[in-house]
Amino acid sequence: MTSTLAPTRSTAAGEGAAPRRRTRVLALPETRWAVTALLLFVAGLPVYLLDGPAWAWGALFAATYVTGGWEPGWAGLKALRDRTLDVDLLMVVAALGAAAIGQVLDGALLIVIFATSGALEAVATARTADSVRGLLDMAPATATRLADDGTEDTVPTDRLAVGETILVRPGERVGADGRVLSGASEVDQATITGEPLPVAKQSGDEVFAGTFNGTGALRVKVERDQSDSVIARIVAMVKEASETKAPTQLFIEKVEQRYSVGMVAATLAVLAVPLTFGADLSGSLLRAMTFMIVASPCAVVLATMPALLSAIANTGRHGILVKSAVVMERLGQVDQVALDKTGTLTQGVPQVSDIRLLPAAGLDENGLLALAAGAEHPSEHPLARAIVEAARARGLEVPVADDFASTPGTGVTATVDGRLVAVGSPTRLRTGKHPAAVVAEELEEQGRTTVLVELDGTPAGVLGITDRLRPDAATTVAALTALTGTGPVLVTGDNPRAAAHLAAETGIGDVRAGLLPHDKVAAVRELQEQGRRVLVVGDGVNDAPALAAAHTGIAMGRAGSDLALDTADAVIIRDDLATVPAVINLSRRARRLVVQNLAIAAVCITGLVIWDLAGTLPLPLGVAGHEGSTVIVGLNGLRLLAEGAWRRAARPTPTT
């Protein structure tokens, strides 16, 4: 039987949309140059260490300089034309200076490090652009426009004008933001609001572009221009947040500029001052090049990267992908967490949690559930699947249904074992004090979605259906509260009663429900205005703007939408929510090691520079001191690769 029911949550996240246009990593020129430089360096290293022919390793290292250094060097020269110095140009000059006095290996390694860094930044930028394009593909390219005389016309959605009427057939995506004029159906709008179940829509209800219509036909009046639709606003907010520089980045750029100018001035002074007092050119040049090497920030670079990259590798082994060293550092600064509900604290899978029999039932729970499952079996509605799965979980045989019929927004009817079974919404019983209405209201107060089961026209029972809470949700909330000193905030598009019930189960005190994507962004910015560094954890397209606007964003990997996965700074691959406090703890330890390493590097560099300026620092000793400090800070950072580092981070008591 071919079904026209609303797609599932996973379908809404992307199935049926235009093919995802994803940039290949090696298609980026920055990546190709970085990989080439790395391969050349790896090829030349054993030849150099084994005292092979000088022409061989010399040629390989020279090629490393060219492939890895020409792009940052050219960018630095263009910046210099605008009277700006940056560290990239300084690193190229330092590498060339090292080569000029015979330290070719040091210079090549420096080139490889910076080429790789630039490639990673280019990949991240390209993936963000891909995800934004993928979101735009969610909205259908065409819609069926209805004229005043009832005739139909298929037009591009970007040509729809406010006030026009469109027809949305069963199984189609809604072409524009608008309001239902007539018809009834159920619309899966998980991509916009995050609600786990399709929402009944009838005359007067609002619908959003890109959401999936169920079994009924809807006539919708367009209320927003395509450029002002909810999806378009999500795209704009993601772009805006992605292009905004963090205060830390702005600070680094200021330091970079000053350091670059200072290094150039100091190196020229070291060369020029002795010459002024009659020193020979060779000795002065050697002293200046020694200064260039010992003052080179290689140790400073490695003071930061090994610790952060080791933490990234460790979290990766435990199911969290942290996208960059900057993200790993920022995670340790978090002091407020905002959690999405559906797909984050819950698994996004409805399940039957309650079976309430009514006096007229005349059968037990298993009998009622089997008949309801038989009637729902032909349906592909998420609630129908939950009922069928509940029956199978109890080992019940699901009977065959005859005369199956589905009414949008109401439910299904079928003949099962000779009885007329109706399964659907109990809304029509609200006007009286029917026992079924009382039971339904009681379950809904507990955050349940209710389904009425009727046998031969008589209400026989009410099923309570809820989203499945993750088993580690409550412990994660408690750990985050202890870690940050503040309880997490629940931000969800779901209804307030369901949100309040889940918050009570998990121990969350601050609940903000019924939020659209821009409302979540507003909630995050409100917290940030209070001086908070906010971590947002979510999974859907509707969470993407908040993930981008937050200080740091983490996406759930298994059910996460493409946009959420690309927008987030980190991804929980295995959907293990308990890893969130662990990665924050590990980040804090990594930041402490970075501070230690920077202190070590600063002491070594300062000592060697003073020695070179105040006395005569032999070049081999200068290189040994410089490389020795680099090795020390590197090994110190690599301590975070150990399994014990993760176990300590994952302890219930936070390591502050």
Phi, psi and omega in degrees: 000130179273127184257147175243020181289167181298142178295165178284175180302317180295324177296317181298337181282350179175336184293136180090350176278172178298152181303139182290125178266108186241128181289130175286140183301314183284354176283344180279130181299324180299321181290317181298316180294320181295316180296318179298316179297319180296316180297319179295320179295316179296324179290324183278337185299309180295327178297319180291314183292332181266015179056045177285182181303133182298324181295329183289303180290331177296318180294318181294317180290325177297319177295326176298315178302316185290310185291321182271339188253346186292322183291309176296327178295317179294319178297321178294323178293322177294322176295323179296326177297331177268017178062042178226133175254142175228167184294329180303312179296321180297321179294321177296316178297318179297320179295317179293324178295319177298318180296326183295333180250020172095358180267064185292322182297316179301315181295319180295320178297318179298319179298315182298318181301313184285328175295320179295318179300316179296324179294318179297320178295320179295320179297315180299318179296317181295319181294323177297317178297320177301316184293323178294318177297321179298324178294318178299330179291344180295324180286134181296151182283332182228163177215158178266111181267137180257127176277170181298330180272006177091355180287151183254148180213125178274120184228155173299141183296332180286355177260359178289137180252151177300132181102342178284162182246135177238155177253125178248110183278165178304135178082357179269161172271145180292134187273344183200157172292133181189195181230139183290127175271319179202160181102165178218140180196181173239132186243127176276105181244033179300330182292338183257311186257342182083002179296134187286340185238150175302147184252133178294133179235136176215188184306129179097347182275151180272142175230159186237146177300140177089350177277161188257128178278150181268236190271343184260161175267141182235136169259120189239133175269125182290127182244348179225144172295152183303324181288346181248013180291166181300319180296316179297323179291325176299314179302314182298319181292322178296316179298315182299313182292323182292331183271353180279128181275136177289154177305323179298319180295318179297321178296317180298320181295322178294315179296319180302315182296314182294319180296318181299312180297317181296319180295316180296314181297318182294318180295317178295324179292318179299327178280319190279322186299311178299323180297325180298327182263018172092010179290156180283154185296318184298313181294320180294319179295320178297318179296318180295318179292324176297318177299317180301320182288308185291333178271356179299140184277023178305314181296324178294318178300312181286341175296330183266312192291315182302317180297313183289319180291326176295319177296321178297315180296320180294315178295325178298322178295338182252020168092017176236125176263109174263124196282341181200165177294328178298317179296316180301321178292319183290330180301326180287349180269353186295134174229010176206136181240135174244125185247134170285162181266288188289124180086353179244290173285333176247170182270357180071021181236114180292147177215151178285120182252337183220142171232111181249118179275144175258159184306328184275004186296309180072018178202169184271183183300316181297320180296316179296316182295322180295316179295318179296319179295321178299317179293325184273347187304319179289346184275153176248014177295143180304323178293323178297317179296324179295320180292316179297317179296324179296319179295317180293326179296333178271003180077020182274147174276127181274114183288160180280138181257143174243158176055043181292137176216143180236134178243117183305132177079355183243307180146203182234157172227149179196160174262120183232121181053038177081004181244144177278114184249129175240129180233122181183199185286140177274014186303322185293346180268002187293334187289338183247188178256037181298141180306325179296322179293321179296315179296318181298317180296322179297317179292321181293329175296336178269009177086015181270153165268131187252145178229128179267134176248122179245140177242118180054040176086358182247128177301126183245340181182165179233131177258133174259128183237134182223161174283146186278118179288138177294138184298335182260013185295311184295317180292326177294317178300316179296318180294320179293323178297315179293325185286317185263345183081002180220138179294145177298158176255135176266119177240116187213153174272357182286171184288155186300323183293316178295320180295317181296321180295316180294322179298321179295324180291327186259350179088024178268131182262331183259109184242128177231106189247169179067031186265134168275169183308317181289335175292322177296320177298317179298321178296319179295316181292328176298317178294322180293326178293339177275006178091012182272146170259106194265131169257124177255132176242120182206184183218340190257172174302323181295341179271345188302315179299320178293322177299321181285325183282337184289163173302319176212145179233138176236132180250146173281129193278323190289313182256004184292143177288160180302318183294318179298317181295323182279328181284324183295153178279338179213156182228131175271099189298318186264009181058031177271099186297332182294345179284347181296306177296330180295317182289329175295316178300314181296323178297320180296321178292320178298321180294324176295319178294325177299316179298316177302313182295321178296323178294316178299312181298318182296318180297313181296313181296315181298316180297316181292321179296316179298318179300316182293323183278323185271336181226215178236103180270114177300139182304313179301321180291322177297316178296318180297317179295319180294311181290327178297316178296325178297316179296318182299311182292327178296314180294324178297319179291328182291351177301334182284355175285340185293147178298327179298330179296321178289319181298320178293322180292330184272002178296147179303322178277119185294145174265102185272000000 
